[in-house]
Amino acid sequence: MPDPRIKNEEQYEALREQGYSKQKSARIANTPNAGKKGGKAKPYEERTKAELYQQAKKLEIKGRSTMNKKQLIDSLRNN
């Protein structure tokens, strides 16, 4: 039975099958434009180390101050 609180039930079910929690699946499925192609951000490789550091800081990635650009990119992608 569909849940009326879920805006995109198909996406919600797909996320649950991938192992996402109910809460995270609902949050993603209820986001406007969630299934549409993303923004206009530059790829990590085109950003400066300082830009990558700031993004890592926002995400509270530990050890970021000692990382080089490649390590920052790897950490951002795996976070």
C-alpha positions as CSV (number, residue, x, y, z in Angstrom):
1,M,0.0,0.0,0.0
2,P,1.5,3.4,-1.0
3,D,2.5,5.8,1.7
4,P,0.8,9.2,1.0
5,R,3.8,10.9,2.7
6,I,6.2,9.7,0.0
7,K,6.1,11.9,-3.1
8,N,8.1,9.5,-5.4
9,E,7.2,6.0,-4.3
10,E,9.1,4.3,-7.1
11,Q,12.3,6.1,-6.2
12,Y,11.7,5.3,-2.5
13,E,11.4,1.6,-3.2
14,A,14.5,1.6,-5.5
15,L,16.5,3.3,-2.7
16,R,15.3,0.8,-0.1
17,E,16.3,-2.1,-2.4
18,Q,19.8,-0.6,-2.6
19,G,20.0,-0.7,1.2
20,Y,19.2,2.9,2.2
21,S,17.4,3.4,5.4
22,K,13.7,4.2,5.4
23,Q,14.4,7.7,6.6
24,K,17.1,8.5,4.0
25,S,15.1,6.9,1.2
26,A,12.1,9.1,2.2
27,R,14.2,12.2,2.4
28,I,15.6,11.7,-1.1
29,A,12.3,10.6,-2.6
30,N,10.6,13.7,-1.2
31,T,13.2,16.2,-2.5
32,P,11.9,18.3,-5.3
33,N,13.6,17.4,-8.6
34,A,15.4,14.5,-6.9
35,G,15.5,12.4,-10.1
36,K,16.7,15.1,-12.4
37,K,20.2,15.6,-13.6
38,G,22.3,17.6,-11.2
39,G,23.9,21.0,-10.9
40,K,26.6,22.8,-12.6
41,A,29.4,22.3,-10.2
42,K,32.9,21.8,-11.6
43,P,34.4,18.3,-11.4
44,Y,36.7,17.9,-8.4
45,E,39.7,17.7,-10.7
46,E,39.0,21.2,-12.0
47,R,38.8,22.7,-8.5
48,T,41.7,24.1,-6.5
49,K,43.1,22.4,-3.4
50,A,41.6,25.3,-1.4
51,E,38.2,24.7,-2.8
52,L,38.4,21.0,-2.1
53,Y,39.6,21.7,1.4
54,Q,36.6,24.0,2.1
55,Q,34.2,21.3,0.8
56,A,35.9,18.7,3.1
57,K,35.6,21.2,6.0
58,K,31.9,21.5,5.4
59,L,31.6,17.7,5.4
60,E,33.8,17.5,8.5
61,I,36.3,15.1,6.9
62,K,38.9,14.2,9.5
63,G,42.6,14.6,8.5
64,R,41.8,17.1,5.7
65,S,44.6,19.5,6.7
66,T,47.3,17.0,5.9
67,M,45.8,15.7,2.6
68,N,47.0,16.5,-0.8
69,K,44.6,17.3,-3.7
70,K,44.2,13.7,-4.8
71,Q,43.5,12.5,-1.2
72,L,40.9,15.3,-0.8
73,I,39.2,14.2,-4.0
74,D,39.2,10.6,-2.9
75,S,37.8,11.5,0.6
76,L,35.1,13.7,-0.9
77,R,34.0,11.0,-3.3
78,N,33.9,8.3,-0.6
79,N,32.2,10.4,2.1
